[in-house]
Amino acid sequence: MKAVIMAGGQGKRLKAVSGERPKPMVELLGRPMMEHIIELLKKQGFTDICAAVKYRAQDIMDYFGNGEKFGVNLSYRVEKEALGTAGGVKNCKDFYADDDFLVISGDAACDFDLKELMEKHKEEKAAVSIALHKDPEPLSYGLAVTDEGRLVRAFIEKPKWQRVVTDLVNTGIYVVSPKAMELVPDNQPYDFGKEFFPLLLERGEKVLGIPLEGYWCDVGTPLSYYKCCVDALQGRLKIKPSEKFIPAKTEETEEMAENSSVSLECPCKSRAALMGALSEALLSMGADYSDGIRLIRPRFNMHISPLSKTSALRIAVSSEDTEYAKSLAISAKELAEAFNL
């Protein structure tokens, strides 16, 4: 499958973070944002990629080369003059040729299932399919109003609260048919949101809006960049960090791994509150509280303790009977999950 990465923007609002670097080269957990996008594309089968570049294009081309070291086939189309979003993609027409293709920004932060978008686009034989994302505070984005059949009926650009009629945000991730792209003029500035999509609706073309599960953030300002970094560090955005961001094993985790037959983690809202509820529940069983919660019996040793760097508990059970230890650990986790509601 083919994909076009829009990577030509300067990112003026992000200058405090990016400096002179092109926006797709701004690092997220130690790797350029565009590298995370390429990894996501590769993982989902989009291995033929073209990048539409302009601002400091050579920086991007020097880093990614032909894509071989990232496991993809990567080519470039350099804009002499800024062509806008749709115009920049149209500049790649010799790349996508007669194939439906994915369009995504090189500075997007997301972990969507992009194959789902492509599959639904082909099933419905749409002119364009737009990835939508639910956002409780959608004022900074373009919104898409869809009907019961997921056809887009209207677009609303960055509304005030009085004009908000949906929480579905246009993420700037599209699957586009080459026939629809024929409406975009060659070598002229042209924008997806302001010109192309309204034209498609005016002509009665089929434009799908597909809500996708997962994380998405438009990294456009220092504040959104900071938020995205925190989300990635805390696991809400599922991306692969560079080695310097991978925490080393602590003595705690090494000890648990060596001494336990089974070790499970139970995410929670409040480690202390959940430990309090479990302590009260296990008090009558003779649990020891000098080091987390310990239950020591002839057949097993159970240790429940909060993790230090994330809001979760670890439940470790050691026993000569591994299956027995596994069963106890699962039961303890189910108990913890019941208290965590």
N, C-alpha and C positions, 0 to 999 in steps of 0.2 A: 504494500500500500504506500501511497505517496502523501507527503506533507510539505507544506510551505511554512517556514518560520519567518514572521515579520520581525526583522532585527535591524531596522534602519534608523530608529528614533534616537534622539539625543538625550531625552529624559531630563529636561530642564528643571522640573520640580524636584528631582532627586539629586541635584548637583551637590548638595551638602554631603551626601553619601558617596556618590559616584565620582566626583571630581571631573577629570577629563575622560574617564573611561566611558565607552558606549554602555548604555543601560543593560543590555543582555550580559555584559561581562561583570556586573556587580555581583559580588560573592554572597552566597547564601549557604551557611555552614561550610565555608571554606572552598566552595566550588562555584563557578559562574552560574547564574540563573539559567542561561541557555543550555548549559551542560545538563542540568537537571531535566530540562524539557527534552533534550535529545535522548536521555536515558529512558524517560517515560515513553517516548515515541517508539524507541527500539523494543522495549519490553512488550509493547502492544502490537508489534508487527509493522510499524511504519518505518521502514528501513531505507526508503528512497526519499531523501530530504533535500529541499532547496531553500536557502536562506536569502531573503530579500534584504540587502544591506545598503547603507549609505554613510552615516556618520562613523568616522574612524573604522571603515570597513576592513582595513588591513589588520587591525588588532584582532578582529573576530576570525578572519581567514587564517592568520598566523597561528592562532590557538587551536582551532578545530581542524585545519587542513582539509583533507578530503573525507574526513570522518572515519577513516579506517581504524584508528585507535579507539574509537567509541563504538565500533561495530555497525556502522551505517555507511551508506553512500551519500556523501554530502557535496553539493555544488552551490554556487552563488550567482546571484544576479545583482549587479551594482547599479544603483540609481545615480545618474549624473545630477538630476534635479529631483527634489522631493516630489513623490507621486501620490502621497496619501496611502491609506491602508489598501483600498481596492486597487488603486493604480499600481502600487508596488507589487501586489500579487499578480496582476495582469502582466507585468513585466516578466513573469516566470512562465508565460504561456507555452514556450517551447519545452518546458520541463513537464508540466502536467498533461499537455497534449489532449488526448481524448478521455482521460480518466477522471472520475470523481476524486477529490483530494481534500485533505484536512488543512485548515488554516489555524495557526496558533501563534501567539506572541512569544518572542524569545525572552521576555521578562515576566512571563506569567508564573505564578506559583500555584501549582495544582497537582492533584493526584487522581484526576478523573479516569473513568473507564472510557477511553476515547474510541475503542472498538465498538462499544455500544452505540455511540453516536453515528459512526459510519454504517453500521448494520441497519439501524432504523432509517437512516437516510436512503439507503438502497432499497429497503423494503417498500418505502412510501414513494420512491421515485420523485423526490423533492428537488426543487431548484437549489435550495439552500436549507441546511439544517443547523440550527443555532443551539449551542450548549447553554442552558440556563442554570442559574444557581440561586437558591433561596437566601435572601439577606434581610434581616430584620430592620436594618437601617440603610435603605437603598437609595438615599438621596444623591449620592455621588456617581451613580451609574445610569446607563440607559436601561429602561425597563421594557419587557415584552409582554403584551397581553395576548393570551392564547385562548382558544375555544376548547370544547370537550375533546375534539379530535387532535389537539396539540398544534393546530394551525395558528400561526401568528396573525392576529387581526390588527394590531397597532403597536407602534413603538412610542415611548415617551422618554425624551432625553433629560436626564438629571433633574427630576421634578422637585418642587417644594412639596411639603407634606400635604398641602391642600390638593395636589394633583396626583398623589400616590394612589394607585388602584390595584397594585399587585406587589408581591415581594420577589418576583422572578427577574433576576438581573441578567442582562446580556453580558456574557463573559468574554466576548471577543474570540471565541473558539468556534469554528464553523466547518461543516463539510459542504463543499460547493461543487456543482456540476459544471463542466467546461462550457456547456451550452449557455448557462446563465451568465458566465463570465464574458460572453460575447457582447453583452450590453455595456460593459465597461470600456470606455474609449482607450485606445493605445496612446502611451506616452503623454498622458495628461493627468494632473492631480485629480483623484477621485476617491471618495470616502465610502466605506461600507455603511456606516450608520446613518450618515446625513443624506446620502444620495442613492446608493445602490439598493438598499433594502426598501426605502419608500418607493422607488421605481418598480421593484418586483411586486409589491402590494398593489400598486396602481395598475399594473398589467394583469393582475389576477394570478400571478405565478404562485406555486406551492412553496411556502416558507414554513418549515417546522420549527417549533420550539421544544427542545427536549430537556427537562430537568434532570441533572445528573447528581448522583450521590458522591460525596467526597469533599475535599478541601479545595478552595479557590480563593485567591487574594490578588487584587490588582495592586502591584507594588509600584505605586506612583509617587509617593511622598516619603520623607524620612519617617513619619509616624507609622505608615502602613508597612514600611520596610522593617522597622523595629518589631511591630506586631508579628509579622511573618517569621522573623528570626526566632522570636519566643515560641510561636506555635510549632515551628520545626524542632526546636530543642525539646519541647514537651511532648512531641509525638503526634500532635494534631495534624500536621502536614507530614505525610510519609514520603520522605526523600532520603537519599543516601548521603551522609555527611563525608567530608574528607577524614582521613585517619586522625588528624589532630583534634577532631571533635568527638571521636569515639572514646567514651570514658574507659579508663583501665579498670580491670577487676579489682574490687576492694577486698580487704581481708575478710570482710563479712560474707561476700558472695562466694569467695573461694572456700571458706570454712563450710558454708552451707552445702556447696556442691560436693565436697569431699565426704561429709558425714551423713548425708541424707540419701535415702533410697528414692524419694520423690520430693520435688520442690515445685510448688505452684505459686503464682502471683494473683492477687485479687485487687484490682483497681477499686478505689473508693473516693467518696467526696471528702471525708475527713478521717485521716489515719487515727488520730487520738480518740475521736468519738466512736469509731468502729471498734477499736481496741477496748474501749470502756464497756461497750455492749457485750463483747465476747468475754471479757473478764468476769462480768456479772453472771453470764450464762454458764461459764465453766467453773465458777467458784465452788459449787457443791461437788465437783468431781475431783477436788483436791489439787487443782492446778497451782503451780508455783509462779510468782510474778516478779521474781528478782531479775529476770532477763527476758523481757517480753512475757509470753504465756507459754509455760512448759507443762506438758502432761507426760509423766514417765510411768510406763506400765511394763510388765514382764515381756509383752509381745511387741511393744513399740515405744518410740520416743517422738512426741510431737512438739514442734516449736513454732509459735506464731509470733511474728514481730513486724513492726512497720519498716518499710524501706526508707532509707535516708534521703534519697534524691528524687523520689516521685511519690505521688499520692496513691499508695498501694500497700498491701500487706503481703508478706511472704509466709506461706504455710509449708513447712518442711516436716516430713515424716520419715523416720528410719526404722527399718524392721528387716529381719532375715527373710521374710516373705514379701517380695516386692509387690505382688498383686494386692496383698492385704494393705500395705503402706499406701498404694495408689488409691484404693477404695476409701481409706480414712482421710487422705488429703482431699479427695473430691467432696466427701461429706462435710468436712470442715469448711471448704470453700463455699459450698452451698449454704451453710449456716451463716457464714459471713455475708454472702450476697443477700440473704433474707433480711439481715439487720441493716444492710446498706441502702435499702429502698427509701 
